[in-house]
């Protein structure tokens, strides 16, 4: 099931839809880059060990 994660990076709300399970309040890692147009490009998401 795809969940939608919403987070804020450099003042921008980013919504990322992915097949991933996390509970509300659980910490996750988000791998991203900011391109030259200041868009946020999500590269991946992982659980924190």
MODELLER restraints for C-alpha pairs under 7 A, 6 or more apart:
rsr = mdl.restraints
at = mdl.atoms
rsr.add(forms.Gaussian(group=physical.xy_distance, feature=features.Distance(at['CA:1:A'], at['CA:19:A']), mean=5.53, stdev=0.5))
rsr.add(forms.Gaussian(group=physical.xy_distance, feature=features.Distance(at['CA:2:A'], at['CA:17:A']), mean=6.09, stdev=0.5))
rsr.add(forms.Gaussian(group=physical.xy_distance, feature=features.Distance(at['CA:2:A'], at['CA:18:A']), mean=4.92, stdev=0.5))
rsr.add(forms.Gaussian(group=physical.xy_distance, feature=features.Distance(at['CA:2:A'], at['CA:19:A']), mean=4.17, stdev=0.5))
rsr.add(forms.Gaussian(group=physical.xy_distance, feature=features.Distance(at['CA:2:A'], at['CA:20:A']), mean=6.61, stdev=0.5))
rsr.add(forms.Gaussian(group=physical.xy_distance, feature=features.Distance(at['CA:3:A'], at['CA:17:A']), mean=5.57, stdev=0.5))
rsr.add(forms.Gaussian(group=physical.xy_distance, feature=features.Distance(at['CA:3:A'], at['CA:18:A']), mean=5.62, stdev=0.5))
rsr.add(forms.Gaussian(group=physical.xy_distance, feature=features.Distance(at['CA:3:A'], at['CA:19:A']), mean=6.12, stdev=0.5))
rsr.add(forms.Gaussian(group=physical.xy_distance, feature=features.Distance(at['CA:3:A'], at['CA:20:A']), mean=6.54, stdev=0.5))
rsr.add(forms.Gaussian(group=physical.xy_distance, feature=features.Distance(at['CA:4:A'], at['CA:15:A']), mean=6.38, stdev=0.5))
rsr.add(forms.Gaussian(group=physical.xy_distance, feature=features.Distance(at['CA:4:A'], at['CA:16:A']), mean=5.53, stdev=0.5))
rsr.add(forms.Gaussian(group=physical.xy_distance, feature=features.Distance(at['CA:4:A'], at['CA:17:A']), mean=4.34, stdev=0.5))
rsr.add(forms.Gaussian(group=physical.xy_distance, feature=features.Distance(at['CA:4:A'], at['CA:18:A']), mean=6.55, stdev=0.5))
rsr.add(forms.Gaussian(group=physical.xy_distance, feature=features.Distance(at['CA:5:A'], at['CA:15:A']), mean=5.58, stdev=0.5))
rsr.add(forms.Gaussian(group=physical.xy_distance, feature=features.Distance(at['CA:5:A'], at['CA:16:A']), mean=5.16, stdev=0.5))
rsr.add(forms.Gaussian(group=physical.xy_distance, feature=features.Distance(at['CA:5:A'], at['CA:17:A']), mean=6.32, stdev=0.5))
rsr.add(forms.Gaussian(group=physical.xy_distance, feature=features.Distance(at['CA:6:A'], at['CA:13:A']), mean=6.63, stdev=0.5))
rsr.add(forms.Gaussian(group=physical.xy_distance, feature=features.Distance(at['CA:6:A'], at['CA:14:A']), mean=5.43, stdev=0.5))
rsr.add(forms.Gaussian(group=physical.xy_distance, feature=features.Distance(at['CA:6:A'], at['CA:15:A']), mean=4.36, stdev=0.5))
rsr.add(forms.Gaussian(group=physical.xy_distance, feature=features.Distance(at['CA:6:A'], at['CA:16:A']), mean=6.37, stdev=0.5))
rsr.add(forms.Gaussian(group=physical.xy_distance, feature=features.Distance(at['CA:7:A'], at['CA:13:A']), mean=5.67, stdev=0.5))
rsr.add(forms.Gaussian(group=physical.xy_distance, feature=features.Distance(at['CA:7:A'], at['CA:14:A']), mean=5.33, stdev=0.5))
rsr.add(forms.Gaussian(group=physical.xy_distance, feature=features.Distance(at['CA:7:A'], at['CA:15:A']), mean=6.69, stdev=0.5))
rsr.add(forms.Gaussian(group=physical.xy_distance, feature=features.Distance(at['CA:8:A'], at['CA:14:A']), mean=5.91, stdev=0.5))
rsr.add(forms.Gaussian(group=physical.xy_distance, feature=features.Distance(at['CA:27:A'], at['CA:47:A']), mean=6.87, stdev=0.5))
rsr.add(forms.Gaussian(group=physical.xy_distance, feature=features.Distance(at['CA:27:A'], at['CA:48:A']), mean=6.03, stdev=0.5))
rsr.add(forms.Gaussian(group=physical.xy_distance, feature=features.Distance(at['CA:28:A'], at['CA:46:A']), mean=5.77, stdev=0.5))
rsr.add(forms.Gaussian(group=physical.xy_distance, feature=features.Distance(at['CA:28:A'], at['CA:47:A']), mean=4.64, stdev=0.5))
rsr.add(forms.Gaussian(group=physical.xy_distance, feature=features.Distance(at['CA:28:A'], at['CA:48:A']), mean=5.23, stdev=0.5))
rsr.add(forms.Gaussian(group=physical.xy_distance, feature=features.Distance(at['CA:29:A'], at['CA:45:A']), mean=5.60, stdev=0.5))
rsr.add(forms.Gaussian(group=physical.xy_distance, feature=features.Distance(at['CA:29:A'], at['CA:46:A']), mean=5.10, stdev=0.5))
rsr.add(forms.Gaussian(group=physical.xy_distance, feature=features.Distance(at['CA:29:A'], at['CA:47:A']), mean=6.03, stdev=0.5))
rsr.add(forms.Gaussian(group=physical.xy_distance, feature=features.Distance(at['CA:29:A'], at['CA:48:A']), mean=6.13, stdev=0.5))
rsr.add(forms.Gaussian(group=physical.xy_distance, feature=features.Distance(at['CA:30:A'], at['CA:44:A']), mean=6.03, stdev=0.5))
rsr.add(forms.Gaussian(group=physical.xy_distance, feature=features.Distance(at['CA:30:A'], at['CA:45:A']), mean=4.56, stdev=0.5))
rsr.add(forms.Gaussian(group=physical.xy_distance, feature=features.Distance(at['CA:30:A'], at['CA:46:A']), mean=6.62, stdev=0.5))
rsr.add(forms.Gaussian(group=physical.xy_distance, feature=features.Distance(at['CA:31:A'], at['CA:42:A']), mean=6.01, stdev=0.5))
rsr.add(forms.Gaussian(group=physical.xy_distance, feature=features.Distance(at['CA:31:A'], at['CA:43:A']), mean=5.27, stdev=0.5))
rsr.add(forms.Gaussian(group=physical.xy_distance, feature=features.Distance(at['CA:31:A'], at['CA:44:A']), mean=5.10, stdev=0.5))
rsr.add(forms.Gaussian(group=physical.xy_distance, feature=features.Distance(at['CA:31:A'], at['CA:45:A']), mean=6.06, stdev=0.5))
rsr.add(forms.Gaussian(group=physical.xy_distance, feature=features.Distance(at['CA:32:A'], at['CA:40:A']), mean=6.67, stdev=0.5))
rsr.add(forms.Gaussian(group=physical.xy_distance, feature=features.Distance(at['CA:32:A'], at['CA:41:A']), mean=5.45, stdev=0.5))
rsr.add(forms.Gaussian(group=physical.xy_distance, feature=features.Distance(at['CA:32:A'], at['CA:42:A']), mean=4.27, stdev=0.5))
rsr.add(forms.Gaussian(group=physical.xy_distance, feature=features.Distance(at['CA:32:A'], at['CA:43:A']), mean=5.12, stdev=0.5))
rsr.add(forms.Gaussian(group=physical.xy_distance, feature=features.Distance(at['CA:33:A'], at['CA:40:A']), mean=5.95, stdev=0.5))
rsr.add(forms.Gaussian(group=physical.xy_distance, feature=features.Distance(at['CA:33:A'], at['CA:41:A']), mean=5.33, stdev=0.5))
rsr.add(forms.Gaussian(group=physical.xy_distance, feature=features.Distance(at['CA:33:A'], at['CA:42:A']), mean=6.64, stdev=0.5))
rsr.add(forms.Gaussian(group=physical.xy_distance, feature=features.Distance(at['CA:34:A'], at['CA:40:A']), mean=4.76, stdev=0.5))
rsr.add(forms.Gaussian(group=physical.xy_distance, feature=features.Distance(at['CA:34:A'], at['CA:41:A']), mean=6.21, stdev=0.5))
